[in-house]
Amino acid sequence: MYIGQAESVYVIGDFNDWDPTAHPMKHHVDGAWRVNIPIPHGHHHYMFLVDGKAILDPRSHGIARNERNEKVSLLAVS
């Protein structure tokens, strides 16, 4: 994921109980933010926290709604 001048980026989702500190992403020399997370089969909801602000993944498999009817990114793992 490429995000301009962000100070911090985290992945939050149903796979980490939406914990805002569980999966910090690392900023690489090429400008991308990355993290490897083992995720079980199924459909998962997630978002990115960029400097504390939740954003959708523009490269997600789709958009879904969480239990509060908020838009979240969708990931299908097979």
Distance bins in CASP14 RR format, pairs under 12 A and 6 or more apart:
PFRMAT RR
TARGET T0000
AUTHOR 0000-0000-0000
RMODE 2
METHOD distances of the structure
MODEL  1
1 9 1 0 0 1 0 0 0 0 0 0 0
1 10 0 0 0 0 0 1 0 0 0 0 0
1 11 0 0 0 0 1 0 0 0 0 0 0
1 25 1 0 0 1 0 0 0 0 0 0 0
1 26 0 0 0 0 0 1 0 0 0 0 0
1 27 0 0 0 0 0 1 0 0 0 0 0
1 28 0 0 0 0 0 1 0 0 0 0 0
1 30 0 0 0 0 0 1 0 0 0 0 0
1 31 0 0 0 0 1 0 0 0 0 0 0
1 32 1 0 0 1 0 0 0 0 0 0 0
1 33 1 0 1 0 0 0 0 0 0 0 0
1 34 1 0 0 1 0 0 0 0 0 0 0
1 35 0 0 0 0 1 0 0 0 0 0 0
1 46 0 0 0 0 0 1 0 0 0 0 0
1 47 0 0 0 0 0 1 0 0 0 0 0
1 48 1 0 0 1 0 0 0 0 0 0 0
1 49 0 0 0 0 0 1 0 0 0 0 0
1 50 0 0 0 0 1 0 0 0 0 0 0
1 55 0 0 0 0 1 0 0 0 0 0 0
1 56 0 0 0 0 0 1 0 0 0 0 0
1 57 1 0 0 1 0 0 0 0 0 0 0
1 58 0 0 0 0 1 0 0 0 0 0 0
1 59 1 0 0 1 0 0 0 0 0 0 0
1 60 0 0 0 0 0 1 0 0 0 0 0
1 73 0 0 0 0 0 1 0 0 0 0 0
2 9 0 0 0 0 0 1 0 0 0 0 0
2 25 0 0 0 0 0 1 0 0 0 0 0
2 27 0 0 0 0 0 1 0 0 0 0 0
2 28 0 0 0 0 0 1 0 0 0 0 0
2 30 0 0 0 0 1 0 0 0 0 0 0
2 31 1 0 0 1 0 0 0 0 0 0 0
2 32 1 0 1 0 0 0 0 0 0 0 0
2 33 1 0 0 1 0 0 0 0 0 0 0
2 34 0 0 0 0 0 1 0 0 0 0 0
2 48 0 0 0 0 0 1 0 0 0 0 0
2 50 0 0 0 0 0 1 0 0 0 0 0
2 57 0 0 0 0 0 1 0 0 0 0 0
2 58 0 0 0 0 1 0 0 0 0 0 0
2 59 0 0 0 0 0 1 0 0 0 0 0
3 9 1 0 0 1 0 0 0 0 0 0 0
3 10 0 0 0 0 0 1 0 0 0 0 0
3 25 0 0 0 0 1 0 0 0 0 0 0
3 27 0 0 0 0 1 0 0 0 0 0 0
3 28 0 0 0 0 0 1 0 0 0 0 0
3 31 0 0 0 0 1 0 0 0 0 0 0
3 32 0 0 0 0 1 0 0 0 0 0 0
3 33 1 0 0 1 0 0 0 0 0 0 0
3 34 0 0 0 0 0 1 0 0 0 0 0
3 48 1 0 0 1 0 0 0 0 0 0 0
3 49 0 0 0 0 0 1 0 0 0 0 0
3 50 1 0 1 0 0 0 0 0 0 0 0
3 51 0 0 0 0 1 0 0 0 0 0 0
3 52 0 0 0 0 0 1 0 0 0 0 0
3 53 0 0 0 0 0 1 0 0 0 0 0
3 55 0 0 0 0 1 0 0 0 0 0 0
3 57 0 0 0 0 0 1 0 0 0 0 0
3 58 0 0 0 0 0 1 0 0 0 0 0
4 27 0 0 0 0 1 0 0 0 0 0 0
4 31 1 0 0 1 0 0 0 0 0 0 0
4 32 0 0 0 0 0 1 0 0 0 0 0
4 33 0 0 0 0 1 0 0 0 0 0 0
4 50 0 0 0 0 1 0 0 0 0 0 0
4 51 0 0 0 0 0 1 0 0 0 0 0
5 27 0 0 0 0 0 1 0 0 0 0 0
5 31 0 0 0 0 0 1 0 0 0 0 0
5 33 0 0 0 0 0 1 0 0 0 0 0
5 50 0 0 0 0 0 1 0 0 0 0 0
5 51 0 0 0 0 1 0 0 0 0 0 0
6 24 0 0 0 0 0 1 0 0 0 0 0
6 25 0 0 0 0 1 0 0 0 0 0 0
6 26 0 0 0 0 0 1 0 0 0 0 0
6 27 1 0 0 1 0 0 0 0 0 0 0
6 31 0 0 0 0 1 0 0 0 0 0 0
6 32 0 0 0 0 0 1 0 0 0 0 0
6 33 1 0 0 1 0 0 0 0 0 0 0
6 48 0 0 0 0 1 0 0 0 0 0 0
6 49 0 0 0 0 1 0 0 0 0 0 0
6 50 1 0 1 0 0 0 0 0 0 0 0
6 51 1 0 1 0 0 0 0 0 0 0 0
6 52 0 0 0 0 1 0 0 0 0 0 0
6 53 0 0 0 0 1 0 0 0 0 0 0
6 55 0 0 0 0 0 1 0 0 0 0 0
7 24 0 0 0 0 0 1 0 0 0 0 0
7 25 0 0 0 0 0 1 0 0 0 0 0
7 27 0 0 0 0 1 0 0 0 0 0 0
7 33 0 0 0 0 0 1 0 0 0 0 0
7 49 0 0 0 0 0 1 0 0 0 0 0
7 50 0 0 0 0 1 0 0 0 0 0 0
7 51 1 0 1 0 0 0 0 0 0 0 0
7 52 0 0 0 0 1 0 0 0 0 0 0
7 53 0 0 0 0 0 1 0 0 0 0 0
8 20 0 0 0 0 0 1 0 0 0 0 0
8 21 0 0 0 0 1 0 0 0 0 0 0
8 23 0 0 0 0 0 1 0 0 0 0 0
8 24 1 0 0 1 0 0 0 0 0 0 0
8 25 0 0 0 0 1 0 0 0 0 0 0
8 26 0 0 0 0 0 1 0 0 0 0 0
8 27 0 0 0 0 1 0 0 0 0 0 0
8 33 0 0 0 0 1 0 0 0 0 0 0
8 35 0 0 0 0 0 1 0 0 0 0 0
8 48 0 0 0 0 0 1 0 0 0 0 0
8 49 1 0 0 1 0 0 0 0 0 0 0
8 50 1 0 0 1 0 0 0 0 0 0 0
8 51 1 0 0 1 0 0 0 0 0 0 0
8 52 1 0 0 1 0 0 0 0 0 0 0
8 53 0 0 0 0 0 1 0 0 0 0 0
9 20 0 0 0 0 0 1 0 0 0 0 0
9 23 0 0 0 0 1 0 0 0 0 0 0
9 24 1 0 0 1 0 0 0 0 0 0 0
9 25 1 0 1 0 0 0 0 0 0 0 0
9 26 0 0 0 0 1 0 0 0 0 0 0
9 27 1 0 0 1 0 0 0 0 0 0 0
9 28 0 0 0 0 0 1 0 0 0 0 0
9 31 0 0 0 0 0 1 0 0 0 0 0
9 32 0 0 0 0 0 1 0 0 0 0 0
9 33 1 0 1 0 0 0 0 0 0 0 0
9 34 0 0 0 0 1 0 0 0 0 0 0
9 35 0 0 0 0 1 0 0 0 0 0 0
9 47 0 0 0 0 0 1 0 0 0 0 0
9 48 1 0 1 0 0 0 0 0 0 0 0
9 49 1 0 0 1 0 0 0 0 0 0 0
9 50 1 0 1 0 0 0 0 0 0 0 0
9 51 1 0 0 1 0 0 0 0 0 0 0
9 52 0 0 0 0 1 0 0 0 0 0 0
9 53 0 0 0 0 0 1 0 0 0 0 0
9 54 0 0 0 0 0 1 0 0 0 0 0
9 55 0 0 0 0 1 0 0 0 0 0 0
9 57 0 0 0 0 0 1 0 0 0 0 0
10 16 0 0 0 0 1 0 0 0 0 0 0
10 18 0 0 0 0 0 1 0 0 0 0 0
10 19 0 0 0 0 1 0 0 0 0 0 0
10 20 1 0 1 0 0 0 0 0 0 0 0
10 21 1 0 0 1 0 0 0 0 0 0 0
10 22 1 0 0 1 0 0 0 0 0 0 0
10 23 1 0 1 0 0 0 0 0 0 0 0
10 24 1 0 1 0 0 0 0 0 0 0 0
10 25 1 0 0 1 0 0 0 0 0 0 0
10 26 0 0 0 0 0 1 0 0 0 0 0
10 33 0 0 0 0 1 0 0 0 0 0 0
10 35 0 0 0 0 1 0 0 0 0 0 0
10 37 0 0 0 0 0 1 0 0 0 0 0
10 46 0 0 0 0 0 1 0 0 0 0 0
10 47 0 0 0 0 1 0 0 0 0 0 0
10 48 1 0 0 1 0 0 0 0 0 0 0
10 49 1 0 1 0 0 0 0 0 0 0 0
10 50 0 0 0 0 1 0 0 0 0 0 0
10 51 0 0 0 0 1 0 0 0 0 0 0
10 52 1 0 0 1 0 0 0 0 0 0 0
10 53 0 0 0 0 0 1 0 0 0 0 0
10 54 0 0 0 0 1 0 0 0 0 0 0
10 55 0 0 0 0 0 1 0 0 0 0 0
11 18 0 0 0 0 0 1 0 0 0 0 0
11 19 0 0 0 0 1 0 0 0 0 0 0
11 20 0 0 0 0 1 0 0 0 0 0 0
11 21 0 0 0 0 0 1 0 0 0 0 0
11 22 0 0 0 0 1 0 0 0 0 0 0
11 23 1 0 1 0 0 0 0 0 0 0 0
11 24 0 0 0 0 1 0 0 0 0 0 0
11 25 1 0 0 1 0 0 0 0 0 0 0
11 26 0 0 0 0 0 1 0 0 0 0 0
11 33 0 0 0 0 1 0 0 0 0 0 0
11 34 0 0 0 0 1 0 0 0 0 0 0
11 35 1 0 0 1 0 0 0 0 0 0 0
11 36 0 0 0 0 0 1 0 0 0 0 0
11 37 1 0 0 1 0 0 0 0 0 0 0
11 39 0 0 0 0 0 1 0 0 0 0 0
11 44 0 0 0 0 0 1 0 0 0 0 0
11 45 0 0 0 0 0 1 0 0 0 0 0
11 46 1 0 0 1 0 0 0 0 0 0 0
11 47 1 0 0 1 0 0 0 0 0 0 0
11 48 1 0 0 1 0 0 0 0 0 0 0
11 49 1 0 0 1 0 0 0 0 0 0 0
11 50 0 0 0 0 0 1 0 0 0 0 0
11 54 0 0 0 0 0 1 0 0 0 0 0
11 55 0 0 0 0 0 1 0 0 0 0 0
11 57 0 0 0 0 1 0 0 0 0 0 0
11 60 0 0 0 0 0 1 0 0 0 0 0
11 72 0 0 0 0 0 1 0 0 0 0 0
11 73 0 0 0 0 1 0 0 0 0 0 0
11 75 0 0 0 0 0 1 0 0 0 0 0
12 18 1 0 1 0 0 0 0 0 0 0 0
12 19 1 0 0 1 0 0 0 0 0 0 0
12 20 1 0 1 0 0 0 0 0 0 0 0
12 21 0 0 0 0 1 0 0 0 0 0 0
12 22 1 0 0 1 0 0 0 0 0 0 0
12 23 1 0 0 1 0 0 0 0 0 0 0
12 24 0 0 0 0 0 1 0 0 0 0 0
12 25 0 0 0 0 0 1 0 0 0 0 0
12 35 0 0 0 0 0 1 0 0 0 0 0
12 37 0 0 0 0 0 1 0 0 0 0 0
12 44 0 0 0 0 0 1 0 0 0 0 0
12 45 0 0 0 0 1 0 0 0 0 0 0
12 46 1 0 0 1 0 0 0 0 0 0 0
12 47 1 0 1 0 0 0 0 0 0 0 0
12 48 1 0 0 1 0 0 0 0 0 0 0
12 49 1 0 1 0 0 0 0 0 0 0 0
12 50 0 0 0 0 0 1 0 0 0 0 0
12 52 0 0 0 0 0 1 0 0 0 0 0
12 53 0 0 0 0 0 1 0 0 0 0 0
12 54 1 0 0 1 0 0 0 0 0 0 0
12 55 0 0 0 0 0 1 0 0 0 0 0
12 56 0 0 0 0 0 1 0 0 0 0 0
12 57 0 0 0 0 0 1 0 0 0 0 0
12 66 0 0 0 0 0 1 0 0 0 0 0
12 72 0 0 0 0 1 0 0 0 0 0 0
12 73 0 0 0 0 0 1 0 0 0 0 0
13 19 0 0 0 0 1 0 0 0 0 0 0
13 20 0 0 0 0 1 0 0 0 0 0 0
13 22 0 0 0 0 1 0 0 0 0 0 0
13 23 0 0 0 0 1 0 0 0 0 0 0
13 37 0 0 0 0 1 0 0 0 0 0 0
13 39 0 0 0 0 1 0 0 0 0 0 0
13 43 0 0 0 0 0 1 0 0 0 0 0
13 44 1 0 0 1 0 0 0 0 0 0 0
13 45 1 0 1 0 0 0 0 0 0 0 0
13 46 1 0 1 0 0 0 0 0 0 0 0
13 47 1 0 0 1 0 0 0 0 0 0 0
13 48 0 0 0 0 1 0 0 0 0 0 0
13 49 0 0 0 0 0 1 0 0 0 0 0
13 54 0 0 0 0 0 1 0 0 0 0 0
13 57 0 0 0 0 0 1 0 0 0 0 0
13 60 0 0 0 0 0 1 0 0 0 0 0
13 64 0 0 0 0 0 1 0 0 0 0 0
13 66 0 0 0 0 1 0 0 0 0 0 0
13 72 1 0 0 1 0 0 0 0 0 0 0
13 73 0 0 0 0 1 0 0 0 0 0 0
13 74 0 0 0 0 0 1 0 0 0 0 0
13 75 0 0 0 0 1 0 0 0 0 0 0
14 22 0 0 0 0 0 1 0 0 0 0 0
14 37 0 0 0 0 0 1 0 0 0 0 0
14 39 0 0 0 0 1 0 0 0 0 0 0
14 40 0 0 0 0 0 1 0 0 0 0 0
14 42 0 0 0 0 0 1 0 0 0 0 0
14 43 0 0 0 0 1 0 0 0 0 0 0
14 44 1 0 1 0 0 0 0 0 0 0 0
14 45 1 0 1 0 0 0 0 0 0 0 0
14 46 1 0 0 1 0 0 0 0 0 0 0
14 47 0 0 0 0 0 1 0 0 0 0 0
14 64 0 0 0 0 0 1 0 0 0 0 0
14 66 0 0 0 0 1 0 0 0 0 0 0
14 67 0 0 0 0 0 1 0 0 0 0 0
14 72 0 0 0 0 1 0 0 0 0 0 0
14 73 0 0 0 0 0 1 0 0 0 0 0
14 74 0 0 0 0 0 1 0 0 0 0 0
14 75 0 0 0 0 1 0 0 0 0 0 0
14 77 0 0 0 0 0 1 0 0 0 0 0
15 22 0 0 0 0 1 0 0 0 0 0 0
15 23 0 0 0 0 1 0 0 0 0 0 0
15 35 0 0 0 0 0 1 0 0 0 0 0
15 37 1 0 0 1 0 0 0 0 0 0 0
15 38 0 0 0 0 1 0 0 0 0 0 0
15 39 1 0 1 0 0 0 0 0 0 0 0
15 40 1 0 0 1 0 0 0 0 0 0 0
15 41 0 0 0 0 0 1 0 0 0 0 0
15 42 0 0 0 0 1 0 0 0 0 0 0
15 43 0 0 0 0 0 1 0 0 0 0 0
15 44 1 0 1 0 0 0 0 0 0 0 0
15 45 0 0 0 0 1 0 0 0 0 0 0
15 46 1 0 0 1 0 0 0 0 0 0 0
15 47 0 0 0 0 0 1 0 0 0 0 0
15 75 0 0 0 0 1 0 0 0 0 0 0
15 77 0 0 0 0 1 0 0 0 0 0 0
16 22 1 1 0 0 0 0 0 0 0 0 0
16 23 1 0 1 0 0 0 0 0 0 0 0
16 24 0 0 0 0 0 1 0 0 0 0 0
16 35 0 0 0 0 0 1 0 0 0 0 0
16 37 1 0 0 1 0 0 0 0 0 0 0
16 38 0 0 0 0 0 1 0 0 0 0 0
16 39 0 0 0 0 1 0 0 0 0 0 0
16 40 0 0 0 0 0 1 0 0 0 0 0
16 44 0 0 0 0 1 0 0 0 0 0 0
16 45 0 0 0 0 0 1 0 0 0 0 0
16 46 0 0 0 0 1 0 0 0 0 0 0
16 47 0 0 0 0 0 1 0 0 0 0 0
16 49 0 0 0 0 0 1 0 0 0 0 0
17 23 0 0 0 0 0 1 0 0 0 0 0
17 44 0 0 0 0 0 1 0 0 0 0 0
17 45 0 0 0 0 0 1 0 0 0 0 0
17 46 0 0 0 0 0 1 0 0 0 0 0
18 44 0 0 0 0 0 1 0 0 0 0 0
18 45 0 0 0 0 1 0 0 0 0 0 0
18 46 0 0 0 0 1 0 0 0 0 0 0
18 47 0 0 0 0 1 0 0 0 0 0 0
18 49 0 0 0 0 1 0 0 0 0 0 0
18 54 0 0 0 0 1 0 0 0 0 0 0
18 66 0 0 0 0 1 0 0 0 0 0 0
18 67 0 0 0 0 0 1 0 0 0 0 0
18 68 0 0 0 0 0 1 0 0 0 0 0
18 70 0 0 0 0 0 1 0 0 0 0 0
18 72 0 0 0 0 1 0 0 0 0 0 0
19 37 0 0 0 0 0 1 0 0 0 0 0
19 46 0 0 0 0 0 1 0 0 0 0 0
19 49 0 0 0 0 0 1 0 0 0 0 0
20 47 0 0 0 0 0 1 0 0 0 0 0
20 48 0 0 0 0 0 1 0 0 0 0 0
20 49 1 0 1 0 0 0 0 0 0 0 0
20 50 0 0 0 0 0 1 0 0 0 0 0
20 51 0 0 0 0 0 1 0 0 0 0 0
20 52 1 0 0 1 0 0 0 0 0 0 0
20 53 0 0 0 0 0 1 0 0 0 0 0
20 54 0 0 0 0 1 0 0 0 0 0 0
21 49 0 0 0 0 1 0 0 0 0 0 0
21 52 0 0 0 0 0 1 0 0 0 0 0
22 35 0 0 0 0 1 0 0 0 0 0 0
22 37 0 0 0 0 1 0 0 0 0 0 0
22 46 0 0 0 0 0 1 0 0 0 0 0
22 49 0 0 0 0 0 1 0 0 0 0 0
23 33 0 0 0 0 0 1 0 0 0 0 0
23 34 0 0 0 0 0 1 0 0 0 0 0
23 35 1 0 1 0 0 0 0 0 0 0 0
23 36 0 0 0 0 1 0 0 0 0 0 0
23 37 1 0 1 0 0 0 0 0 0 0 0
23 38 0 0 0 0 0 1 0 0 0 0 0
23 39 0 0 0 0 0 1 0 0 0 0 0
23 46 0 0 0 0 1 0 0 0 0 0 0
23 47 0 0 0 0 0 1 0 0 0 0 0
23 48 0 0 0 0 0 1 0 0 0 0 0
23 49 0 0 0 0 1 0 0 0 0 0 0
24 33 0 0 0 0 1 0 0 0 0 0 0
24 34 0 0 0 0 0 1 0 0 0 0 0
24 35 1 0 0 1 0 0 0 0 0 0 0
24 37 0 0 0 0 0 1 0 0 0 0 0
24 48 0 0 0 0 0 1 0 0 0 0 0
24 49 0 0 0 0 1 0 0 0 0 0 0
24 50 0 0 0 0 0 1 0 0 0 0 0
24 52 0 0 0 0 0 1 0 0 0 0 0
25 31 0 0 0 0 0 1 0 0 0 0 0
25 32 0 0 0 0 1 0 0 0 0 0 0
25 33 1 0 1 0 0 0 0 0 0 0 0
25 34 1 0 0 1 0 0 0 0 0 0 0
25 35 1 0 1 0 0 0 0 0 0 0 0
25 36 0 0 0 0 1 0 0 0 0 0 0
25 37 0 0 0 0 1 0 0 0 0 0 0
25 48 1 0 0 1 0 0 0 0 0 0 0
25 49 0 0 0 0 1 0 0 0 0 0 0
25 50 0 0 0 0 1 0 0 0 0 0 0
25 51 0 0 0 0 0 1 0 0 0 0 0
25 57 0 0 0 0 0 1 0 0 0 0 0
26 32 0 0 0 0 1 0 0 0 0 0 0
26 33 1 0 0 1 0 0 0 0 0 0 0
26 34 1 0 0 1 0 0 0 0 0 0 0
26 35 1 0 0 1 0 0 0 0 0 0 0
26 36 0 0 0 0 1 0 0 0 0 0 0
27 33 1 0 1 0 0 0 0 0 0 0 0
27 34 0 0 0 0 1 0 0 0 0 0 0
27 35 0 0 0 0 0 1 0 0 0 0 0
27 50 0 0 0 0 0 1 0 0 0 0 0
28 34 1 0 0 1 0 0 0 0 0 0 0
28 35 0 0 0 0 0 1 0 0 0 0 0
32 59 0 0 0 0 0 1 0 0 0 0 0
33 48 0 0 0 0 1 0 0 0 0 0 0
33 49 0 0 0 0 0 1 0 0 0 0 0
33 50 0 0 0 0 1 0 0 0 0 0 0
33 51 0 0 0 0 0 1 0 0 0 0 0
33 55 0 0 0 0 0 1 0 0 0 0 0
33 57 0 0 0 0 0 1 0 0 0 0 0
34 48 0 0 0 0 0 1 0 0 0 0 0
35 46 0 0 0 0 0 1 0 0 0 0 0
35 48 0 0 0 0 0 1 0 0 0 0 0
35 49 0 0 0 0 0 1 0 0 0 0 0
37 44 0 0 0 0 1 0 0 0 0 0 0
37 46 0 0 0 0 1 0 0 0 0 0 0
37 75 0 0 0 0 0 1 0 0 0 0 0
37 77 0 0 0 0 0 1 0 0 0 0 0
38 44 0 0 0 0 0 1 0 0 0 0 0
38 77 0 0 0 0 1 0 0 0 0 0 0
39 45 0 0 0 0 0 1 0 0 0 0 0
39 46 0 0 0 0 1 0 0 0 0 0 0
39 75 1 0 0 1 0 0 0 0 0 0 0
39 76 0 0 0 0 0 1 0 0 0 0 0
39 77 1 0 1 0 0 0 0 0 0 0 0
39 78 0 0 0 0 0 1 0 0 0 0 0
40 75 0 0 0 0 0 1 0 0 0 0 0
40 76 0 0 0 0 0 1 0 0 0 0 0
40 77 1 0 0 1 0 0 0 0 0 0 0
40 78 0 0 0 0 0 1 0 0 0 0 0
41 75 0 0 0 0 0 1 0 0 0 0 0
41 76 0 0 0 0 1 0 0 0 0 0 0
41 77 1 0 1 0 0 0 0 0 0 0 0
41 78 1 0 0 1 0 0 0 0 0 0 0
42 61 0 0 0 0 0 1 0 0 0 0 0
42 74 0 0 0 0 0 1 0 0 0 0 0
42 75 0 0 0 0 1 0 0 0 0 0 0
42 76 1 0 0 1 0 0 0 0 0 0 0
42 77 1 0 1 0 0 0 0 0 0 0 0
42 78 1 0 0 1 0 0 0 0 0 0 0
43 60 0 0 0 0 0 1 0 0 0 0 0
43 61 0 0 0 0 1 0 0 0 0 0 0
43 62 0 0 0 0 1 0 0 0 0 0 0
43 64 1 0 0 1 0 0 0 0 0 0 0
43 72 0 0 0 0 0 1 0 0 0 0 0
43 73 0 0 0 0 0 1 0 0 0 0 0
43 74 1 0 0 1 0 0 0 0 0 0 0
43 75 1 0 0 1 0 0 0 0 0 0 0
43 76 1 0 1 0 0 0 0 0 0 0 0
43 77 1 0 0 1 0 0 0 0 0 0 0
43 78 0 0 0 0 1 0 0 0 0 0 0
44 57 0 0 0 0 0 1 0 0 0 0 0
44 60 0 0 0 0 0 1 0 0 0 0 0
44 61 0 0 0 0 1 0 0 0 0 0 0
44 62 0 0 0 0 0 1 0 0 0 0 0
44 64 0 0 0 0 1 0 0 0 0 0 0
44 66 0 0 0 0 0 1 0 0 0 0 0
44 72 0 0 0 0 1 0 0 0 0 0 0
44 73 0 0 0 0 1 0 0 0 0 0 0
44 74 1 0 0 1 0 0 0 0 0 0 0
44 75 1 0 1 0 0 0 0 0 0 0 0
44 76 1 0 0 1 0 0 0 0 0 0 0
44 77 1 0 0 1 0 0 0 0 0 0 0
44 78 0 0 0 0 0 1 0 0 0 0 0
45 54 0 0 0 0 0 1 0 0 0 0 0
45 56 0 0 0 0 0 1 0 0 0 0 0
45 57 0 0 0 0 0 1 0 0 0 0 0
45 60 0 0 0 0 1 0 0 0 0 0 0
45 61 0 0 0 0 0 1 0 0 0 0 0
45 62 0 0 0 0 0 1 0 0 0 0 0
45 63 0 0 0 0 1 0 0 0 0 0 0
45 64 1 0 1 0 0 0 0 0 0 0 0
45 65 0 0 0 0 1 0 0 0 0 0 0
45 66 1 0 1 0 0 0 0 0 0 0 0
45 67 0 0 0 0 1 0 0 0 0 0 0
45 68 0 0 0 0 0 1 0 0 0 0 0
45 70 0 0 0 0 1 0 0 0 0 0 0
45 71 0 0 0 0 1 0 0 0 0 0 0
45 72 1 0 1 0 0 0 0 0 0 0 0
45 73 1 0 0 1 0 0 0 0 0 0 0
45 74 1 0 0 1 0 0 0 0 0 0 0
45 75 1 0 0 1 0 0 0 0 0 0 0
45 76 0 0 0 0 0 1 0 0 0 0 0
46 54 0 0 0 0 0 1 0 0 0 0 0
46 55 0 0 0 0 0 1 0 0 0 0 0
46 56 0 0 0 0 1 0 0 0 0 0 0
46 57 1 0 0 1 0 0 0 0 0 0 0
46 59 0 0 0 0 0 1 0 0 0 0 0
46 60 1 0 0 1 0 0 0 0 0 0 0
46 61 0 0 0 0 0 1 0 0 0 0 0
46 62 0 0 0 0 0 1 0 0 0 0 0
46 63 0 0 0 0 0 1 0 0 0 0 0
46 64 0 0 0 0 1 0 0 0 0 0 0
46 66 0 0 0 0 0 1 0 0 0 0 0
46 71 0 0 0 0 0 1 0 0 0 0 0
46 72 1 0 0 1 0 0 0 0 0 0 0
46 73 1 0 1 0 0 0 0 0 0 0 0
46 74 0 0 0 0 1 0 0 0 0 0 0
46 75 1 0 0 1 0 0 0 0 0 0 0
46 76 0 0 0 0 0 1 0 0 0 0 0
46 77 0 0 0 0 0 1 0 0 0 0 0
47 53 0 0 0 0 1 0 0 0 0 0 0
47 54 1 0 1 0 0 0 0 0 0 0 0
47 55 1 0 0 1 0 0 0 0 0 0 0
47 56 1 0 0 1 0 0 0 0 0 0 0
47 57 1 0 0 1 0 0 0 0 0 0 0
47 58 0 0 0 0 0 1 0 0 0 0 0
47 60 0 0 0 0 1 0 0 0 0 0 0
47 63 0 0 0 0 0 1 0 0 0 0 0
47 64 0 0 0 0 0 1 0 0 0 0 0
47 66 0 0 0 0 1 0 0 0 0 0 0
47 70 0 0 0 0 1 0 0 0 0 0 0
47 71 0 0 0 0 1 0 0 0 0 0 0
47 72 1 0 1 0 0 0 0 0 0 0 0
47 73 1 0 1 0 0 0 0 0 0 0 0
47 74 0 0 0 0 0 1 0 0 0 0 0
47 75 0 0 0 0 0 1 0 0 0 0 0
48 54 1 0 0 1 0 0 0 0 0 0 0
48 55 1 0 1 0 0 0 0 0 0 0 0
48 56 1 0 0 1 0 0 0 0 0 0 0
48 57 1 0 0 1 0 0 0 0 0 0 0
48 58 0 0 0 0 1 0 0 0 0 0 0
48 59 0 0 0 0 0 1 0 0 0 0 0
48 60 0 0 0 0 1 0 0 0 0 0 0
48 72 0 0 0 0 0 1 0 0 0 0 0
48 73 0 0 0 0 1 0 0 0 0 0 0
49 55 1 0 0 1 0 0 0 0 0 0 0
49 56 0 0 0 0 0 1 0 0 0 0 0
49 57 0 0 0 0 0 1 0 0 0 0 0
50 56 0 0 0 0 0 1 0 0 0 0 0
50 57 0 0 0 0 0 1 0 0 0 0 0
54 66 0 0 0 0 0 1 0 0 0 0 0
54 68 0 0 0 0 0 1 0 0 0 0 0
54 70 0 0 0 0 1 0 0 0 0 0 0
54 71 0 0 0 0 1 0 0 0 0 0 0
54 72 0 0 0 0 1 0 0 0 0 0 0
54 73 0 0 0 0 0 1 0 0 0 0 0
55 71 0 0 0 0 0 1 0 0 0 0 0
55 72 0 0 0 0 0 1 0 0 0 0 0
55 73 0 0 0 0 1 0 0 0 0 0 0
56 62 0 0 0 0 1 0 0 0 0 0 0
56 63 1 0 0 1 0 0 0 0 0 0 0
56 64 0 0 0 0 0 1 0 0 0 0 0
56 65 0 0 0 0 0 1 0 0 0 0 0
56 66 0 0 0 0 0 1 0 0 0 0 0
56 70 0 0 0 0 0 1 0 0 0 0 0
56 71 1 0 0 1 0 0 0 0 0 0 0
56 72 1 0 0 1 0 0 0 0 0 0 0
56 73 1 0 1 0 0 0 0 0 0 0 0
56 74 0 0 0 0 1 0 0 0 0 0 0
56 75 0 0 0 0 0 1 0 0 0 0 0
57 63 0 0 0 0 1 0 0 0 0 0 0
57 64 0 0 0 0 0 1 0 0 0 0 0
57 71 0 0 0 0 0 1 0 0 0 0 0
57 72 0 0 0 0 1 0 0 0 0 0 0
57 73 1 0 1 0 0 0 0 0 0 0 0
57 74 0 0 0 0 1 0 0 0 0 0 0
57 75 0 0 0 0 1 0 0 0 0 0 0
58 73 0 0 0 0 1 0 0 0 0 0 0
59 73 0 0 0 0 1 0 0 0 0 0 0
59 74 0 0 0 0 0 1 0 0 0 0 0
59 75 0 0 0 0 0 1 0 0 0 0 0
60 71 0 0 0 0 0 1 0 0 0 0 0
60 72 0 0 0 0 1 0 0 0 0 0 0
60 73 1 1 0 0 0 0 0 0 0 0 0
60 74 1 0 1 0 0 0 0 0 0 0 0
60 75 1 0 0 1 0 0 0 0 0 0 0
60 76 0 0 0 0 1 0 0 0 0 0 0
61 72 0 0 0 0 0 1 0 0 0 0 0
61 73 1 0 0 1 0 0 0 0 0 0 0
61 74 1 0 1 0 0 0 0 0 0 0 0
61 75 1 0 1 0 0 0 0 0 0 0 0
61 76 1 0 1 0 0 0 0 0 0 0 0
61 77 0 0 0 0 1 0 0 0 0 0 0
61 78 0 0 0 0 0 1 0 0 0 0 0
62 71 0 0 0 0 1 0 0 0 0 0 0
62 72 0 0 0 0 1 0 0 0 0 0 0
62 73 1 0 0 1 0 0 0 0 0 0 0
62 74 1 0 1 0 0 0 0 0 0 0 0
62 75 0 0 0 0 1 0 0 0 0 0 0
62 76 0 0 0 0 1 0 0 0 0 0 0
63 70 0 0 0 0 0 1 0 0 0 0 0
63 71 1 0 1 0 0 0 0 0 0 0 0
63 72 1 0 0 1 0 0 0 0 0 0 0
63 73 1 0 0 1 0 0 0 0 0 0 0
63 74 1 0 0 1 0 0 0 0 0 0 0
63 75 0 0 0 0 0 1 0 0 0 0 0
64 70 0 0 0 0 1 0 0 0 0 0 0
64 71 1 0 0 1 0 0 0 0 0 0 0
64 72 1 0 1 0 0 0 0 0 0 0 0
64 73 1 0 0 1 0 0 0 0 0 0 0
64 74 1 0 1 0 0 0 0 0 0 0 0
64 75 0 0 0 0 1 0 0 0 0 0 0
64 76 0 0 0 0 0 1 0 0 0 0 0
65 71 1 0 0 1 0 0 0 0 0 0 0
65 72 1 0 0 1 0 0 0 0 0 0 0
65 73 0 0 0 0 0 1 0 0 0 0 0
65 74 0 0 0 0 1 0 0 0 0 0 0
66 72 1 0 1 0 0 0 0 0 0 0 0
66 73 0 0 0 0 0 1 0 0 0 0 0
66 74 0 0 0 0 0 1 0 0 0 0 0
END
